Amino acid sequence: MSLPSLRRIAHLDMDAFFASVELLRYPQLKGLPVVIGGAPTQEEVARSQAFAGCLHEIPVASFARLASYVGRGVITTATYPARAFGVGSAMGLMKAARLCPQAILLPVDFAEYRRYSRRFKQVILGIAPVMEDRGVDEVYIDFTEVPGGQREGGRVLARLIQKSIFDATGLTCSVGVAPNKLIAKMASEFNKPNGIAVVMPEDVQARIWPLACRKINGVGPKTDARLQALGIHTIGELAARSRESLVQAFGKSHGAWLRDAAWGRDERAVETRSEPVSLSRETTFERDLHAVHDRQLLGQIFTELCQQVAQDLQRKGYAGRTIGIKLRYDDFRIATRDQSIAQPTQDALLIRRVAGLCLKRAPLQQRLRLLGVRVTGLERLAAAPGAPSAPVDALF
């Protein structure tokens, strides 16, 4: 009688994915600090058209530099040479320009990134069919019953997948293989870029416990601050606390989860089909806008965001029951408001109406830096039932 297979779960993360895709188009930029963010300028569109089919011939000197950037955009991603200067995702481009003014700035091209995303995932599915899609550039894979998935703890199969993705796309990825999703996620960061890390059950104390608590996927800045206030800085220090003390400090569910996470316990399965929790659209303005002085422009942007969310829902076959808005003020404070409706919808007019009601409940005395619209409580269906309610006066 054969022994049951050791559970082997992999987390695969593409290396600087957006930037790496851009470097396939612009190989002359390899080894240089490159930042991806913002929309293409007319000059960039014209340049791409002029060099259509031979983008690799564009002189490096003709690319825009961060030093000349003026605006409110944020970084989507950056190459590793740019990250060496402290530049990173979600950082404002103006701040990044101060850290690395010589970095080359490229616009975001989501259509191209999605195309490569589909390609690398198809490669994985051809080798290991139990895959959980976690976004455009990362997946979980169950190696347990895949041929080669047990060899060297999963390293052999990880190496095969890495090579197959590179052969098919020219892109590299990093893979962590572990007993579960929680540890695999951490392990995929150990040997970036283009690395493989294998963690066995007996390795948790030596390799996981020395890490900061923030390395646990699900421990955010607020939880980390509370942990540090209790004198808990590493995962090992968290594991040393009793379940009872953590439950007392963080509540029954969260406290118990923190204890299990510290000990590397995670029984979640790799889900081959997952449903989105919400769909949203948001935009950061080039300049701060005021609800009164910039009412017409805000109204136009607000309506477009609602239409975009509705289109996303319709394209993906969902409708939602809760509609909300997100505001970021000029002092970076954030306000959110939401409202639930009786029937799920994917209708732009109804989303615009309910989102407008949410806006009326939000403080609008300060100038706005960002505006967003989201729909949650999603249900899968072909079309939302019912007709939208009659429109009401909107704030914008």
C-alpha positions as CSV (number, residue, x, y, z in Angstrom):
1,M,0.0,0.0,0.0
2,S,1.6,3.3,-1.1
3,L,1.8,6.3,1.2
4,P,-0.3,9.3,0.5
5,S,1.4,12.1,-1.5
6,L,2.9,15.0,0.4
7,R,0.9,18.1,-0.2
8,R,2.9,20.4,-2.5
9,I,1.4,23.8,-3.4
10,A,3.2,26.3,-5.6
11,H,2.9,30.1,-5.8
12,L,4.1,31.4,-9.1
13,D,4.8,35.2,-9.5
14,M,6.0,36.7,-12.7
15,D,9.0,38.9,-12.3
16,A,8.3,42.7,-12.6
17,F,5.6,41.5,-15.1
18,F,4.5,44.7,-16.8
19,A,8.1,46.0,-17.0
20,S,9.3,42.7,-18.4
21,V,6.6,42.7,-21.1
22,E,7.7,46.2,-22.1
23,L,11.4,45.1,-22.2
24,L,10.4,42.4,-24.8
25,R,9.2,45.3,-27.0
26,Y,12.1,47.6,-26.1
27,P,15.1,45.3,-25.5
28,Q,17.4,48.4,-25.8
29,L,16.2,49.4,-22.3
30,K,17.4,46.2,-20.5
31,G,19.5,46.9,-17.5
32,L,18.2,50.5,-17.2
33,P,15.9,51.9,-14.6
34,V,12.4,51.8,-16.2
35,V,9.1,52.9,-14.6
36,I,5.7,52.0,-16.0
37,G,2.8,54.4,-15.3
38,G,0.3,56.8,-16.7
39,A,-1.3,57.0,-20.1
40,P,0.6,57.4,-23.4
41,T,1.3,61.0,-24.6
42,Q,0.6,62.0,-28.2
43,E,4.3,62.1,-28.8
44,E,4.7,58.5,-27.6
45,V,1.8,57.3,-29.8
46,A,3.3,59.0,-32.8
47,R,6.7,57.5,-32.1
48,S,5.3,54.0,-31.8
49,Q,3.5,54.4,-35.1
50,A,6.6,55.7,-36.8
51,F,8.6,52.7,-35.6
52,A,5.8,50.1,-36.0
53,G,7.3,46.7,-36.4
54,C,10.8,47.8,-35.3
55,L,10.3,49.3,-31.8
56,H,13.7,47.9,-30.8
57,E,15.3,50.5,-33.1
58,I,13.9,53.5,-31.1
59,P,17.0,55.4,-29.7
60,V,17.2,55.2,-25.9
61,A,17.7,59.0,-25.9
62,S,14.2,59.5,-27.3
63,F,12.4,57.9,-24.4
64,A,10.8,60.2,-21.7
65,R,12.6,60.5,-18.4
66,L,11.0,60.7,-15.0
67,A,12.8,64.0,-14.3
68,S,10.5,65.7,-16.8
69,Y,7.3,64.2,-15.5
70,V,4.6,66.6,-14.1
71,G,1.3,65.2,-13.0
72,R,-0.5,63.0,-10.5
73,G,0.1,59.6,-11.9
74,V,1.3,56.6,-9.9
75,I,3.7,53.8,-10.7
76,T,2.2,50.5,-11.8
77,T,5.6,48.7,-11.7
78,A,9.3,49.2,-12.2
79,T,12.3,47.2,-13.3
80,Y,14.7,45.9,-10.7
81,P,17.4,48.6,-11.6
82,A,14.7,51.2,-10.8
83,R,13.7,49.5,-7.6
84,A,17.3,49.8,-6.4
85,F,16.7,53.5,-6.0
86,G,13.6,52.9,-3.7
87,V,11.1,53.3,-6.5
88,G,8.1,50.9,-6.3
89,S,4.5,50.1,-7.2
90,A,1.8,52.6,-6.2
91,M,4.3,55.4,-5.6
92,G,3.5,58.7,-7.1
93,L,5.5,59.4,-10.2
94,M,6.5,62.9,-8.9
95,K,8.0,61.3,-5.8
96,A,9.7,58.6,-7.9
97,A,11.2,61.4,-10.1
98,R,13.0,62.8,-7.0
99,L,14.4,59.3,-6.2
100,C,15.4,58.3,-9.7
101,P,15.2,61.2,-12.2
102,Q,17.1,59.3,-14.8
103,A,14.6,56.5,-15.0
104,I,12.8,56.0,-18.3
105,L,9.0,56.4,-18.1
106,L,6.8,54.1,-20.3
107,P,3.0,54.3,-20.4
108,V,0.8,51.4,-19.2
109,D,-0.5,49.0,-21.9
110,F,-3.0,46.7,-20.1
111,A,-4.1,45.0,-23.3
112,E,-0.6,43.8,-24.0
113,Y,-0.2,42.6,-20.3
114,R,-3.4,40.7,-20.4
115,R,-2.3,39.0,-23.7
116,Y,0.9,37.8,-22.1
117,S,-1.0,36.8,-19.0
118,R,-3.2,34.5,-20.9
119,R,-0.1,33.0,-22.7
120,F,1.8,32.1,-19.5
121,K,-1.3,30.7,-17.8
122,Q,-2.0,28.4,-20.8
123,V,1.6,27.1,-20.5
124,I,1.0,26.2,-16.9
125,L,-2.3,24.5,-17.5
126,G,-0.7,22.3,-20.1
127,I,1.6,21.0,-17.4
128,A,-0.3,21.2,-14.2
129,P,-4.1,21.6,-14.6
130,V,-5.0,22.5,-11.0
131,M,-4.3,26.2,-11.1
132,E,-5.9,29.1,-9.2
133,D,-5.8,32.4,-11.1
134,R,-4.9,35.2,-8.6
135,G,-4.5,38.1,-11.0
136,V,-2.7,39.2,-14.1
137,D,0.7,38.0,-12.9
138,E,0.4,35.4,-10.2
139,V,-1.2,31.9,-9.7
140,Y,-1.3,29.1,-7.2
141,I,-0.7,25.6,-8.6
142,D,-1.3,22.2,-6.9
143,F,1.8,20.1,-7.6
144,T,0.7,17.2,-5.4
145,E,-0.5,14.7,-8.0
146,V,1.3,16.1,-11.0
147,P,4.1,14.0,-12.5
148,G,7.3,15.3,-11.0
149,G,5.5,17.4,-8.4
150,Q,7.1,15.4,-5.6
151,R,10.6,15.3,-6.9
152,E,13.0,17.4,-4.9
153,G,10.0,18.7,-3.0
154,G,8.5,20.1,-6.2
155,R,11.7,21.8,-7.5
156,V,11.9,19.7,-10.6
157,L,8.3,20.6,-11.7
158,A,8.9,24.2,-10.8
159,R,12.0,24.3,-13.0
160,L,10.0,22.7,-15.9
161,I,7.3,25.3,-15.6
162,Q,9.8,28.2,-15.4
163,K,11.6,27.0,-18.6
164,S,8.4,26.4,-20.5
165,I,7.1,29.9,-19.7
166,F,10.4,31.4,-20.7
167,D,10.5,29.4,-24.0
168,A,6.9,30.4,-24.8
169,T,7.0,34.1,-23.8
170,G,10.6,35.2,-23.0
171,L,9.5,36.1,-19.5
172,T,10.9,34.9,-16.2
173,C,9.0,34.0,-13.0
174,S,9.7,33.1,-9.4
175,V,8.2,30.0,-7.7
176,G,7.7,29.0,-4.1
177,V,6.7,25.4,-3.3
178,A,5.5,24.6,0.1
179,P,2.9,22.5,2.1
180,N,0.2,25.2,1.5
181,K,-0.7,28.5,-0.1
182,L,0.2,30.6,2.9
183,I,3.9,29.5,3.0
184,A,4.2,29.2,-0.8
185,K,3.3,32.8,-1.2
186,M,6.1,33.8,1.2
187,A,8.5,31.4,-0.4
188,S,8.0,32.8,-3.9
189,E,9.7,36.0,-2.7
190,F,12.8,34.3,-1.3
191,N,14.9,34.1,-4.5
192,K,13.5,36.7,-6.9
193,P,14.0,37.2,-9.8
194,N,13.8,33.9,-11.7
195,G,14.3,31.8,-8.6
196,I,12.8,28.7,-6.9
197,A,12.4,28.2,-3.2
198,V,11.2,24.9,-1.7
199,V,9.9,24.8,1.9
200,M,9.2,21.5,3.6
201,P,7.0,21.1,6.7
202,E,10.1,20.8,8.9
203,D,11.6,24.1,7.5
204,V,8.9,26.4,9.0
205,Q,10.8,27.3,12.2
206,A,14.1,27.9,10.4
207,R,12.9,29.7,7.3
208,I,9.6,31.3,8.2
209,W,9.8,32.2,11.9
210,P,12.7,34.8,11.4
211,L,10.5,36.8,8.9
212,A,8.6,39.9,9.9
213,C,4.9,39.4,10.6
214,R,4.1,41.6,7.5
215,K,5.3,38.8,5.3
216,I,2.2,36.8,6.2
217,N,-0.3,37.4,3.4
218,G,-3.2,39.0,5.2
219,V,-1.3,40.9,7.9
220,G,-1.7,44.5,6.9
221,P,-0.2,47.7,8.4
222,K,-2.9,48.1,11.1
223,T,-2.6,44.5,12.4
224,D,1.2,44.8,12.2
225,A,1.2,48.0,14.3
226,R,-1.0,46.3,16.9
227,L,1.4,43.3,16.9
228,Q,4.4,45.5,17.4
229,A,2.7,47.3,20.2
230,L,2.5,43.9,21.9
231,G,6.2,43.3,21.3
232,I,5.6,40.9,18.4
233,H,7.9,41.7,15.5
234,T,8.7,38.3,13.8
235,I,6.5,35.3,12.9
236,G,8.5,33.3,15.5
237,E,7.5,35.7,18.2
238,L,3.9,35.5,17.1
239,A,4.1,31.7,17.2
240,A,5.4,31.9,20.8
241,R,2.1,33.6,21.9
242,S,-0.7,31.4,23.1
243,R,-3.9,31.1,21.1
244,E,-5.8,32.5,24.1
245,S,-3.8,35.7,24.3
246,L,-4.1,36.3,20.6
247,V,-7.9,35.7,20.7
248,Q,-8.1,38.1,23.6
249,A,-6.1,40.8,21.7
250,F,-7.6,40.3,18.2
251,G,-10.9,38.5,18.5
252,K,-11.9,34.9,18.2
253,S,-11.6,34.5,14.4
254,H,-8.6,36.8,13.7
255,G,-6.6,35.8,16.7
256,A,-7.0,32.1,15.9
257,W,-6.0,32.7,12.3
258,L,-2.9,34.6,13.4
259,R,-1.8,31.7,15.6
260,D,-2.4,29.2,12.8
261,A,-0.6,31.3,10.2
262,A,2.5,31.7,12.5
263,W,2.7,27.9,12.7
264,G,2.3,27.6,8.9
265,R,-1.1,26.0,9.0
266,D,-3.4,26.6,6.0
267,E,-5.8,24.1,4.6
268,R,-7.2,26.2,1.8
269,A,-7.5,24.3,-1.5
270,V,-6.3,25.6,-4.8
271,E,-9.5,26.8,-6.4
272,T,-9.6,26.3,-10.2
273,R,-12.5,28.8,-10.4
274,S,-12.9,31.8,-8.2
275,E,-15.5,34.5,-8.2
276,P,-14.5,38.2,-7.8
277,V,-15.6,39.9,-4.7
278,S,-16.0,43.3,-6.3
279,L,-15.4,45.3,-9.4
280,S,-14.3,48.9,-9.3
281,R,-12.9,51.8,-11.3
282,E,-11.1,54.8,-10.0
283,T,-9.0,57.7,-11.3
284,T,-6.4,60.1,-9.9
285,F,-6.8,63.6,-11.2
286,E,-4.0,65.6,-12.8
287,R,-4.9,68.4,-10.4
288,D,-7.0,68.5,-7.3
289,L,-10.7,69.2,-8.1
290,H,-13.4,70.9,-6.1
291,A,-17.0,69.7,-5.9
292,V,-18.3,73.2,-6.7
293,H,-15.7,74.9,-8.8
294,D,-15.1,71.8,-10.9
295,R,-18.6,70.4,-10.9
296,Q,-18.9,69.9,-14.6
297,L,-15.6,68.1,-15.0
298,L,-16.2,65.9,-11.9
299,G,-19.7,65.0,-13.2
300,Q,-18.3,63.9,-16.5
301,I,-15.6,61.8,-14.8
302,F,-18.1,60.3,-12.3
303,T,-20.4,59.3,-15.1
304,E,-17.6,57.7,-17.1
305,L,-16.5,55.7,-14.0
306,C,-20.0,54.4,-13.5
307,Q,-20.3,53.4,-17.2
308,Q,-16.9,51.6,-17.1
309,V,-17.9,49.6,-14.0
310,A,-21.2,48.7,-15.7
311,Q,-19.4,47.6,-18.8
312,D,-17.0,45.5,-16.7
313,L,-20.0,43.8,-15.0
314,Q,-21.7,43.1,-18.3
315,R,-18.6,41.8,-20.0
316,K,-17.8,39.4,-17.1
317,G,-21.4,38.4,-16.5
318,Y,-22.0,39.8,-13.0
319,A,-24.4,42.1,-11.3
320,G,-24.0,43.6,-7.8
321,R,-26.2,44.6,-4.9
322,T,-24.0,47.2,-3.2
323,I,-22.7,50.3,-4.9
324,G,-20.1,52.5,-3.3
325,I,-17.8,55.4,-3.9
326,K,-14.2,56.2,-2.8
327,L,-12.8,59.7,-2.3
328,R,-9.2,60.7,-1.6
329,Y,-8.8,64.3,-0.5
330,D,-5.9,66.6,-1.1
331,D,-4.5,65.7,2.3
332,F,-4.6,62.0,1.3
333,R,-7.4,61.1,3.7
334,I,-9.8,58.6,2.3
335,A,-13.6,58.5,2.6
336,T,-15.9,55.7,1.4
337,R,-19.7,55.4,1.3
338,D,-21.9,52.6,0.0
339,Q,-25.6,51.7,-0.4
340,S,-27.3,48.4,-1.1
341,I,-30.2,47.9,-3.4
342,A,-33.0,45.3,-3.5
343,Q,-32.0,43.6,-6.8
344,P,-28.5,43.1,-8.2
345,T,-27.7,45.3,-11.2
346,Q,-25.2,45.9,-14.0
347,D,-27.0,48.9,-15.3
348,A,-25.0,52.1,-15.7
349,L,-27.9,54.5,-15.0
350,L,-28.8,52.7,-11.8
351,I,-25.2,52.5,-10.7
352,R,-24.8,56.3,-11.4
353,R,-28.0,57.1,-9.5
354,V,-27.0,55.1,-6.4
355,A,-23.4,56.2,-6.4
356,G,-24.7,59.8,-6.6
357,L,-26.7,59.2,-3.4
358,C,-23.5,57.9,-1.8
359,L,-21.7,61.1,-2.8
360,K,-24.4,63.2,-1.1
361,R,-23.5,61.5,2.2
362,A,-19.7,62.3,1.9
363,P,-18.0,65.5,3.0
364,L,-17.0,67.5,-0.1
365,Q,-15.6,70.7,1.3
366,Q,-12.0,69.7,0.6
367,R,-10.5,69.4,-2.9
368,L,-10.4,65.8,-4.3
369,R,-7.4,64.0,-5.5
370,L,-9.1,60.7,-6.5
371,L,-12.6,59.5,-7.2
372,G,-13.7,55.8,-7.5
373,V,-16.8,53.8,-8.0
374,R,-17.2,50.1,-7.0
375,V,-19.9,47.4,-7.0
376,T,-19.8,44.6,-4.5
377,G,-22.1,41.7,-3.5
378,L,-21.6,40.2,-6.9
379,E,-23.8,37.5,-8.4
380,R,-23.1,35.7,-11.7
381,L,-25.8,36.1,-14.3
382,A,-26.3,36.9,-17.9
383,A,-28.1,40.2,-17.3
384,A,-29.4,42.1,-14.3
385,P,-33.1,41.7,-13.7
386,G,-35.5,44.6,-13.8
387,A,-35.2,48.1,-15.1
388,P,-33.3,50.9,-13.5
389,S,-35.1,53.4,-11.3
390,A,-35.9,56.8,-12.6
391,P,-32.8,59.0,-12.4
392,V,-32.5,61.6,-9.6
393,D,-30.5,64.8,-9.4
394,A,-26.8,64.0,-9.0
395,L,-24.5,66.0,-6.8
396,F,-22.0,66.4,-9.7
